[in-house]
Amino acid sequence: MQLGKIIGQVVSTRKEGKVQGLKILVARYLDEHLQETGKTAACVDTVQAGVGDVVLLCSSSSARMTAMTQGVCTDNAVVGIVDTVSSGSKILYQKSDNR
């Protein structure tokens, strides 16, 4: 799993069978210091994340192991919305109410 930040949404007029009805978000990967990297991915949303949320991302075959993504042709899934990230006693990230 990796951490990412939702930066947008993909809108499409047609989707393959099992992808229909699933929201696809654009996530920018975060490094170990929670800084945005240049890498982005389109991800199936399984947790109703929104723009600005810091999220947990799964990739490869693990992305197809959620109840919503079994049998779906995806390599990336948003599987959690992060509330807090800490290292030792230091809080690196704390979700605010206004995202």
SVG drawing of the C-alpha trace seen along z (x, -y; Angstrom):
<svg xmlns="http://www.w3.org/2000/svg" viewBox="-24 -24 34 36">
<polyline fill="none" stroke="black" stroke-width="0.4" points="0.0,0.0 1.0,-3.6 -0.3,-7.0 -1.8,-9.4 -3.8,-12.6 -6.9,-12.8 -6.4,-15.6 -9.3,-14.9 -11.9,-12.7 -12.2,-10.8 -15.5,-11.3 -16.2,-8.9 -19.3,-8.3 -18.6,-4.6 -17.1,-2.0 -16.5,1.7 -19.2,3.9 -18.0,4.2 -16.5,0.7 -19.9,-0.8 -21.1,-2.6 -17.7,-2.9 -16.2,-6.3 -12.6,-6.7 -10.4,-9.2 -7.0,-10.6 -4.5,-10.3 -1.0,-11.8 1.4,-9.5 3.0,-10.8 6.5,-10.0 7.6,-9.0 7.5,-12.7 4.0,-13.1 5.2,-15.3 3.6,-15.0 5.6,-13.1 5.2,-13.6 3.5,-10.1 -0.3,-9.9 -2.7,-7.1 -6.4,-6.6 -7.9,-4.6 -11.3,-2.9 -12.8,-4.5 -14.1,-2.0 -14.5,-4.4 -16.2,-7.5 -13.1,-9.7 -13.0,-13.2 -10.6,-15.8 -8.1,-16.8 -8.4,-13.6 -5.2,-11.7 -5.9,-8.1 -4.5,-4.5 -3.9,-3.1 -3.6,0.5 -2.2,1.6 -1.7,4.6 -3.8,7.7 -4.4,6.4 -6.6,3.7 -9.0,6.4 -9.5,7.9 -12.2,5.5 -15.9,6.4 -16.4,3.6 -13.5,4.5 -13.6,8.3 -13.5,9.2 -13.1,5.5 -10.3,4.7 -8.3,2.3 -4.7,2.1 -5.4,-0.7 -7.9,-1.2 -8.5,-3.7 -9.1,-1.5 -9.0,-4.0 -9.3,-7.6 -6.5,-8.6 -7.3,-10.5 -3.8,-10.7 -0.3,-9.7 2.4,-9.7 6.0,-8.6 6.9,-7.9 5.3,-10.7 5.3,-13.2 2.1,-13.7 2.9,-14.1 -0.7,-14.6 -4.0,-15.2 -7.2,-15.4 -9.1,-18.7 -12.8,-19.2 -12.3,-21.4 -10.0,-19.0"/>
</svg>
